[in-house]
Amino acid sequence: MNPPFDDEGVYIGALATLSELGADLDEDRLGPLVAIRFDGPRDGFLDWFARWAASTFRSLSGRPEWEQNPEWLYFDGVPMTFVGQVSVPPELSGLHDVASFYVFWDRDSGVTETVVQVR
């Protein structure tokens, strides 16, 4: 079954679930991940999705507090684990505002990636 993201209520519910986790709804990436895992009735999708998303968008030290839009990183098509966030004030970064560094890690490969956002 394809994920029912075409249903407005489901789309909004999935978006709200991901927002609580600090992630965003990237249908191109999430659609295939969800499609191969969800095989229940359509009306049970949001409950299943909430459980699946919580176990898929893992975090070692709390959820990201994005300065801008969420930019959860993926490795080989799978969400990486959020390790932590460091915010640097402008007087230390030399930028016009606070810069936040978001660190992600893929446990299996050992790959680490960072997102930088400036408020």
C-alpha positions in Angstrom: 0.0 0.0 0.0 1.2 3.5 -0.8 1.3 5.8 2.2 -2.0 7.8 2.3 -0.3 11.2 2.2 -2.8 12.2 -0.4 -5.5 12.4 2.3 -5.3 15.9 3.8 -6.1 14.8 7.3 -3.4 12.1 7.2 -0.9 14.5 5.7 -1.5 17.1 8.4 -1.4 14.4 11.1 1.9 13.0 9.8 3.3 16.5 9.5 2.3 17.2 13.2 3.9 13.9 14.3 7.2 14.7 12.5 7.2 18.3 13.8 7.1 17.0 17.4 10.2 15.0 16.6 12.0 17.9 14.9 11.7 16.3 11.4 9.8 17.3 8.3 7.6 15.4 5.8 9.8 14.7 2.8 7.4 12.5 0.8 10.1 11.6 -1.7 12.2 10.0 1.1 9.6 8.9 3.5 7.1 7.5 1.0 9.2 4.6 0.0 10.3 3.9 3.6 6.7 3.9 4.8 5.3 2.0 1.8 7.5 -1.1 2.4 6.6 -1.2 6.2 3.0 -0.3 6.5 0.5 -3.0 5.6 -2.4 -2.2 7.9 -5.8 -0.6 7.3 -5.8 2.9 6.1 -7.6 4.2 9.2 -4.8 2.9 11.4 -2.1 4.7 9.5 -1.6 7.7 11.8 -1.2 5.6 14.9 1.2 3.3 13.1 3.1 6.3 11.6 3.6 7.9 15.1 5.2 4.8 16.4 7.3 4.2 13.3 8.5 7.9 13.2 9.5 7.9 16.8 11.6 4.8 16.3 13.0 6.0 12.9 13.9 9.6 13.8 16.2 8.8 16.7 17.9 11.2 19.0 20.6 10.8 21.5 20.2 14.1 23.4 16.8 15.6 22.9 15.2 16.9 19.7 16.6 19.6 17.4 15.4 23.1 18.0 15.8 24.4 14.5 16.6 28.0 13.8 14.9 27.7 10.4 13.0 24.8 8.7 13.9 21.2 9.8 16.7 19.7 7.8 16.9 16.1 9.2 19.7 14.3 7.4 19.6 10.9 5.7 22.3 8.4 4.9 21.6 5.8 2.2 17.9 6.8 2.3 17.5 6.3 6.0 17.2 9.1 8.6 20.4 9.5 10.6 20.5 9.7 14.4 20.4 13.3 15.8 23.4 13.5 18.2 23.1 17.1 19.5 23.0 20.8 18.8 25.5 23.6 19.6 24.5 27.2 19.3 27.2 29.8 18.9 26.6 33.5 19.6 27.4 36.1 16.8 30.4 37.5 18.8 32.1 34.1 18.6 31.0 33.0 15.1 31.5 36.3 13.3 28.1 35.9 11.8 25.2 38.4 12.0 23.2 36.2 14.4 23.2 33.0 16.4 24.6 30.0 14.4 23.4 26.6 15.4 25.2 23.4 14.4 23.1 20.2 14.3 25.1 16.9 14.4 23.8 13.7 12.8 25.4 10.2 12.8 24.8 7.0 11.0 25.6 4.3 13.5 26.2 1.5 10.9 28.6 3.4 8.7 30.1 5.8 11.3 29.3 8.7 9.0 28.8 12.0 10.7 27.1 15.1 9.0 26.4 18.6 10.3 23.7 21.1 9.4 24.4 24.8 10.1 21.6 27.3 10.4 21.8 31.0 11.2 18.8 32.6 12.9 
